[in-house]
Amino acid sequence: MIFRTVLTTLFLTLCLGMDAQANESPKQASIFALQPFERAVCCIKYYEGIHRKKDYPYVGYGHKLRPGEHYSSNMSLREADALLRKDLKELCTMFQRYGKDSLLLAALAYNIGPYRILGSKTRYPKSILLKKIEAGNRNFKDDYVQFCHWKGKSRPSIVRRRYAELLLLYSE
């Protein structure tokens, strides 16, 4: 419960002024009052931060430039927000067949790429997480948090991000 309170405070600080009701005081507002898609956007913004020239080929809030794309590394926060929403909607569409888990999978795919979840013919097998979801097994929280490695090591900051995503986006 303490973790939820701390997490709510962090995200509330980030999201106030953007999405909270104008007549609510900060003590009354909660990230859980937002629609799930807006929660996902806030979570991604919080953990990705804004990417600039030094982060090339990443721009905005972690968008990886694809061949033929020419987004500026100095895009405004409004442009970065629009790009994040566009990307997240595309990923939601990609995972729409997974119903209530589509947004959770899209948020994960935004960070690690969709083919680490879906699998690819040459590089990645289908993830255990996706196999469990397809089988109707709702006990996949540990498998979700396993997507916390960077350069072969588990990173505490990524573990915190996975738990935050589960807290904000997972529904029974």
C-alpha positions as YAML, in Angstrom:
chain: A
units: angstrom
residues:
- id: 1
  name: MET
  ca: [0.00, 0.00, 0.00]
- id: 2
  name: ILE
  ca: [2.89, 2.37, 0.75]
- id: 3
  name: PHE
  ca: [4.35, 1.61, -2.69]
- id: 4
  name: ARG
  ca: [1.02, 2.52, -4.30]
- id: 5
  name: THR
  ca: [0.86, 5.81, -2.39]
- id: 6
  name: VAL
  ca: [4.43, 6.77, -3.33]
- id: 7
  name: LEU
  ca: [3.85, 5.78, -6.94]
- id: 8
  name: THR
  ca: [0.60, 7.71, -7.11]
- id: 9
  name: THR
  ca: [2.35, 10.80, -5.75]
- id: 10
  name: LEU
  ca: [5.14, 10.53, -8.33]
- id: 11
  name: PHE
  ca: [2.80, 10.14, -11.27]
- id: 12
  name: LEU
  ca: [0.41, 12.73, -9.94]
- id: 13
  name: THR
  ca: [3.23, 15.26, -9.86]
- id: 14
  name: LEU
  ca: [3.99, 14.44, -13.48]
- id: 15
  name: CYS
  ca: [0.40, 14.45, -14.70]
- id: 16
  name: LEU
  ca: [-1.12, 17.36, -12.78]
- id: 17
  name: GLY
  ca: [-1.92, 20.22, -15.05]
- id: 18
  name: MET
  ca: [-2.15, 17.90, -18.07]
- id: 19
  name: ASP
  ca: [-5.02, 15.58, -17.32]
- id: 20
  name: ALA
  ca: [-6.42, 16.18, -13.84]
- id: 21
  name: GLN
  ca: [-9.76, 17.93, -13.46]
- id: 22
  name: ALA
  ca: [-9.37, 21.70, -13.12]
- id: 23
  name: ASN
  ca: [-11.61, 21.89, -10.06]
- id: 24
  name: GLU
  ca: [-9.77, 19.17, -8.12]
- id: 25
  name: SER
  ca: [-7.07, 20.05, -5.65]
- id: 26
  name: PRO
  ca: [-3.85, 18.01, -5.86]
- id: 27
  name: LYS
  ca: [-4.86, 16.10, -2.73]
- id: 28
  name: GLN
  ca: [-8.07, 14.90, -4.41]
- id: 29
  name: ALA
  ca: [-6.58, 13.99, -7.81]
- id: 30
  name: SER
  ca: [-5.14, 10.57, -8.50]
- id: 31
  name: ILE
  ca: [-3.49, 8.94, -11.47]
- id: 32
  name: PHE
  ca: [-6.09, 6.20, -11.06]
- id: 33
  name: ALA
  ca: [-8.77, 8.74, -11.98]
- id: 34
  name: LEU
  ca: [-7.26, 8.89, -15.48]
- id: 35
  name: GLN
  ca: [-8.25, 6.56, -18.30]
- id: 36
  name: PRO
  ca: [-5.86, 3.58, -18.67]
- id: 37
  name: PHE
  ca: [-4.37, 4.94, -21.91]
- id: 38
  name: GLU
  ca: [-3.54, 8.23, -20.17]
- id: 39
  name: ARG
  ca: [-1.98, 6.30, -17.28]
- id: 40
  name: ALA
  ca: [0.22, 4.46, -19.78]
- id: 41
  name: VAL
  ca: [1.26, 7.74, -21.40]
- id: 42
  name: CYS
  ca: [2.17, 9.23, -17.99]
- id: 43
  name: CYS
  ca: [4.13, 6.13, -17.04]
- id: 44
  name: ILE
  ca: [6.11, 6.09, -20.28]
- id: 45
  name: LYS
  ca: [6.86, 9.82, -20.03]
- id: 46
  name: TYR
  ca: [8.02, 9.42, -16.45]
- id: 47
  name: TYR
  ca: [10.38, 6.52, -17.12]
- id: 48
  name: GLU
  ca: [11.61, 7.47, -20.59]
- id: 49
  name: GLY
  ca: [12.11, 11.18, -20.10]
- id: 50
  name: ILE
  ca: [12.68, 13.38, -23.11]
- id: 51
  name: HIS
  ca: [15.39, 12.26, -25.52]
- id: 52
  name: ARG
  ca: [17.63, 14.80, -27.23]
- id: 53
  name: LYS
  ca: [20.54, 14.83, -29.68]
- id: 54
  name: LYS
  ca: [22.83, 12.81, -27.39]
- id: 55
  name: ASP
  ca: [20.26, 9.97, -27.38]
- id: 56
  name: TYR
  ca: [20.21, 9.45, -31.17]
- id: 57
  name: PRO
  ca: [18.56, 7.34, -32.73]
- id: 58
  name: TYR
  ca: [15.95, 7.93, -30.00]
- id: 59
  name: VAL
  ca: [13.83, 11.09, -30.02]
- id: 60
  name: GLY
  ca: [10.86, 12.38, -28.06]
- id: 61
  name: TYR
  ca: [9.88, 10.05, -25.25]
- id: 62
  name: GLY
  ca: [11.93, 7.09, -26.46]
- id: 63
  name: HIS
  ca: [10.77, 6.79, -30.09]
- id: 64
  name: LYS
  ca: [13.42, 4.94, -32.08]
- id: 65
  name: LEU
  ca: [13.85, 6.46, -35.51]
- id: 66
  name: ARG
  ca: [12.96, 4.08, -38.33]
- id: 67
  name: PRO
  ca: [14.42, 4.18, -41.84]
- id: 68
  name: GLY
  ca: [13.00, 7.16, -43.69]
- id: 69
  name: GLU
  ca: [11.81, 9.03, -40.56]
- id: 70
  name: HIS
  ca: [13.14, 12.52, -40.01]
- id: 71
  name: TYR
  ca: [11.97, 13.67, -36.59]
- id: 72
  name: SER
  ca: [14.07, 16.36, -34.93]
- id: 73
  name: SER
  ca: [15.92, 15.61, -31.72]
- id: 74
  name: ASN
  ca: [14.86, 19.10, -30.59]
- id: 75
  name: MET
  ca: [11.13, 18.49, -30.94]
- id: 76
  name: SER
  ca: [8.83, 20.30, -28.55]
- id: 77
  name: LEU
  ca: [7.23, 18.47, -25.64]
- id: 78
  name: ARG
  ca: [3.89, 18.74, -27.45]
- id: 79
  name: GLU
  ca: [5.35, 17.08, -30.58]
- id: 80
  name: ALA
  ca: [7.00, 14.40, -28.41]
- id: 81
  name: ASP
  ca: [3.67, 13.74, -26.67]
- id: 82
  name: ALA
  ca: [1.86, 13.41, -30.02]
- id: 83
  name: LEU
  ca: [4.52, 10.99, -31.30]
- id: 84
  name: LEU
  ca: [4.30, 8.90, -28.11]
- id: 85
  name: ARG
  ca: [0.51, 8.69, -28.39]
- id: 86
  name: LYS
  ca: [0.75, 7.73, -32.07]
- id: 87
  name: ASP
  ca: [3.27, 4.98, -31.32]
- id: 88
  name: LEU
  ca: [1.31, 3.67, -28.35]
- id: 89
  name: LYS
  ca: [-1.91, 3.54, -30.38]
- id: 90
  name: GLU
  ca: [-0.09, 1.57, -33.10]
- id: 91
  name: LEU
  ca: [1.16, -0.89, -30.51]
- id: 92
  name: CYS
  ca: [-2.32, -1.19, -28.97]
- id: 93
  name: THR
  ca: [-3.62, -2.06, -32.43]
- id: 94
  name: MET
  ca: [-0.86, -4.64, -32.83]
- id: 95
  name: PHE
  ca: [-1.89, -6.29, -29.53]
- id: 96
  name: GLN
  ca: [-5.66, -5.70, -29.74]
- id: 97
  name: ARG
  ca: [-6.43, -9.40, -30.00]
- id: 98
  name: TYR
  ca: [-5.27, -9.76, -26.37]
- id: 99
  name: GLY
  ca: [-8.22, -7.71, -25.11]
- id: 100
  name: LYS
  ca: [-7.76, -6.24, -21.66]
- id: 101
  name: ASP
  ca: [-4.02, -6.99, -21.77]
- id: 102
  name: SER
  ca: [-3.44, -5.09, -25.02]
- id: 103
  name: LEU
  ca: [-2.50, -1.82, -23.33]
- id: 104
  name: LEU
  ca: [-0.17, -3.54, -20.85]
- id: 105
  name: LEU
  ca: [1.54, -5.38, -23.72]
- id: 106
  name: ALA
  ca: [1.72, -2.17, -25.76]
- id: 107
  name: ALA
  ca: [3.41, -0.30, -22.89]
- id: 108
  name: LEU
  ca: [5.93, -3.13, -22.54]
- id: 109
  name: ALA
  ca: [6.52, -3.23, -26.30]
- id: 110
  name: TYR
  ca: [7.07, 0.53, -26.34]
- id: 111
  name: ASN
  ca: [10.09, -0.07, -24.12]
- id: 112
  name: ILE
  ca: [11.49, -3.37, -25.42]
- id: 113
  name: GLY
  ca: [10.04, -3.69, -28.92]
- id: 114
  name: PRO
  ca: [7.06, -5.80, -29.99]
- id: 115
  name: TYR
  ca: [9.05, -8.71, -31.37]
- id: 116
  name: ARG
  ca: [10.56, -9.61, -28.01]
- id: 117
  name: ILE
  ca: [6.98, -10.33, -26.98]
- id: 118
  name: LEU
  ca: [5.47, -11.64, -30.21]
- id: 119
  name: GLY
  ca: [8.58, -13.46, -31.35]
- id: 120
  name: SER
  ca: [10.17, -13.40, -34.77]
- id: 121
  name: LYS
  ca: [11.14, -16.17, -37.15]
- id: 122
  name: THR
  ca: [14.85, -15.49, -36.92]
- id: 123
  name: ARG
  ca: [15.74, -13.88, -33.62]
- id: 124
  name: TYR
  ca: [13.22, -14.29, -30.79]
- id: 125
  name: PRO
  ca: [10.84, -17.05, -29.76]
- id: 126
  name: LYS
  ca: [7.32, -16.11, -28.63]
- id: 127
  name: SER
  ca: [7.54, -14.93, -25.02]
- id: 128
  name: ILE
  ca: [6.32, -17.06, -22.13]
- id: 129
  name: LEU
  ca: [4.26, -14.03, -21.08]
- id: 130
  name: LEU
  ca: [2.32, -14.09, -24.34]
- id: 131
  name: LYS
  ca: [1.90, -17.87, -24.22]
- id: 132
  name: LYS
  ca: [0.34, -17.56, -20.75]
- id: 133
  name: ILE
  ca: [-2.00, -14.79, -21.86]
- id: 134
  name: GLU
  ca: [-3.07, -16.81, -24.90]
- id: 135
  name: ALA
  ca: [-3.75, -19.81, -22.65]
- id: 136
  name: GLY
  ca: [-5.93, -17.66, -20.39]
- id: 137
  name: ASN
  ca: [-3.50, -17.86, -17.48]
- id: 138
  name: ARG
  ca: [-3.83, -14.58, -15.52]
- id: 139
  name: ASN
  ca: [-0.89, -15.45, -13.25]
- id: 140
  name: PHE
  ca: [1.77, -13.79, -15.39]
- id: 141
  name: LYS
  ca: [3.01, -10.94, -13.20]
- id: 142
  name: ASP
  ca: [6.39, -12.58, -12.54]
- id: 143
  name: ASP
  ca: [6.84, -13.25, -16.26]
- id: 144
  name: TYR
  ca: [6.03, -9.61, -17.02]
- id: 145
  name: VAL
  ca: [8.60, -8.32, -14.52]
- id: 146
  name: GLN
  ca: [11.24, -10.61, -16.09]
- id: 147
  name: PHE
  ca: [11.50, -8.06, -18.92]
- id: 148
  name: CYS
  ca: [13.87, -6.01, -16.78]
- id: 149
  name: HIS
  ca: [17.26, -6.70, -18.30]
- id: 150
  name: TRP
  ca: [19.57, -4.30, -20.06]
- id: 151
  name: LYS
  ca: [22.91, -5.47, -21.43]
- id: 152
  name: GLY
  ca: [22.27, -8.88, -19.88]
- id: 153
  name: LYS
  ca: [21.69, -7.69, -16.31]
- id: 154
  name: SER
  ca: [18.56, -7.08, -14.30]
- id: 155
  name: ARG
  ca: [18.23, -3.36, -13.58]
- id: 156
  name: PRO
  ca: [16.39, -2.17, -10.46]
- id: 157
  name: SER
  ca: [15.04, 0.90, -12.27]
- id: 158
  name: ILE
  ca: [13.49, -1.31, -14.95]
- id: 159
  name: VAL
  ca: [12.04, -3.64, -12.31]
- id: 160
  name: ARG
  ca: [10.39, -0.58, -10.70]
- id: 161
  name: ARG
  ca: [9.05, 0.44, -14.10]
- id: 162
  name: ARG
  ca: [7.53, -3.02, -14.67]
- id: 163
  name: TYR
  ca: [5.83, -2.98, -11.26]
- id: 164
  name: ALA
  ca: [4.53, 0.52, -11.95]
- id: 165
  name: GLU
  ca: [3.11, -0.62, -15.30]
- id: 166
  name: LEU
  ca: [1.44, -3.60, -13.66]
- id: 167
  name: LEU
  ca: [-0.01, -1.42, -10.92]
- id: 168
  name: LEU
  ca: [-1.35, 1.12, -13.40]
- id: 169
  name: LEU
  ca: [-2.44, -1.10, -16.30]
- id: 170
  name: TYR
  ca: [-3.07, -4.69, -15.17]
- id: 171
  name: SER
  ca: [-6.68, -5.68, -14.62]
- id: 172
  name: GLU
  ca: [-7.89, -8.99, -13.23]
...
